[in-house]
Amino acid sequence: MKNICILGAGAIGGFIGTRLAASGQAQVSAIARGATLDALRHHGWRLRQGDALLQAPVAAVSEHAADLGEQDLVILAVKGPALSQVARQIGPLLGPETVVLPAMNGVPWWFLEGQPVLGDAPLDSVDPGGAIREAIPLRRVLGCVVHASTAVPEPGLVQHRMGQGLVIGEPLGGHSARSAQVVALLAAAGFDVTHSANVRADIWYKLWGNLTMNPISALTGATIDRVLADPLTRQFCTDAMAEAARIGERIGCHIAQPPEERHLVTARLGAFKTSMLQDVDAGRPIELDAIVTAVREIGQRVGLPTPQIDVLLGLTRLFGRVHGLYPEAIAASP
């Protein structure tokens, strides 16, 4: 894969793009806008790791996909609310064999495909009307889970905080030549890559942890150590995670770990700001639908009630609307 495009050159996109460009394995381009576009043009890819600055040339950068042409690999690193617009613009990047790797939070648009228990209709919460599925069909997609924390202190500059794990796998399970190729590419760029035979379960496992921490931190402004230190909040997280685990069991994404054990793992991160809290602080739209609304919608499809998740969704949705961070007209009504 010699031509790679990062669509969304922010915290995660810039992290992956810089590492790939610096590895010298491919020409790494970007679709970007505004100050990020200008920074990439003037400085190339930049990643600060501790006191060291990793810098690499950007092959090409533009606001428009048509300027870059067909790619071997397109990495989607945009926020969930932007994905519908991205899907409308991605066409010029897609050749006959182009692979699309969504390095994003939450339930992806393709998650229900090949799962008879969930039906054929797309999730209203993440792909209303199925426009994303039509623009980026399943045959192009590789599943991806990102286990890393990064930030953007200024446009075009990424600060790596912790973690460099990536989980890659075929959406319908198993391994393939193309997934092995992408795994090797990312491993050579310095990532800790797992080649998963069941990436849907890996996606659900990460979501299971983010489901409560992200919205509660956004609502309260608390770092995760404080969320878990309060016994009532901690118990609420446990109860909501139990609901998500039951849904996971029904859809083939079994979670063996008890919530309390996951809390211990999360607590080791210390005074950590979740991505949703970072978005609130920056006045950006919150990724509520892919992380919470989609879980509720899947629960409804399989006939499992989600009373704790419903409360979490209602409160966070209202918070987002009051602060102009979530649309008044939502994709999926209760």
Secondary structure as UniProt FT lines:
FT   STRAND          3..7
FT   HELIX           11..23
FT   STRAND          27..31
FT   HELIX           34..43
FT   STRAND          45..49
FT   TURN            50..51
FT   STRAND          52..56
FT   STRAND          61..62
FT   HELIX           65..67
FT   STRAND          71..76
FT   HELIX           80..82
FT   HELIX           83..89
FT   HELIX           91..93
FT   STRAND          94..102
FT   TURN            109..114
FT   HELIX           116..118
FT   TURN            124..126
FT   HELIX           128..130
FT   HELIX           131..135
FT   HELIX           138..140
FT   STRAND          143..154
FT   TURN            155..156
FT   STRAND          157..169
FT   TURN            171..172
FT   HELIX           177..188
FT   TURN            189..190
FT   STRAND          192..195
FT   HELIX           199..220
FT   HELIX           224..229
FT   HELIX           231..250
FT   TURN            251..252
FT   HELIX           259..267
FT   TURN            268..269
FT   HELIX           275..282
FT   HELIX           289..293
FT   HELIX           294..301
FT   TURN            302..303
FT   HELIX           307..322
FT   TURN            323..324
//
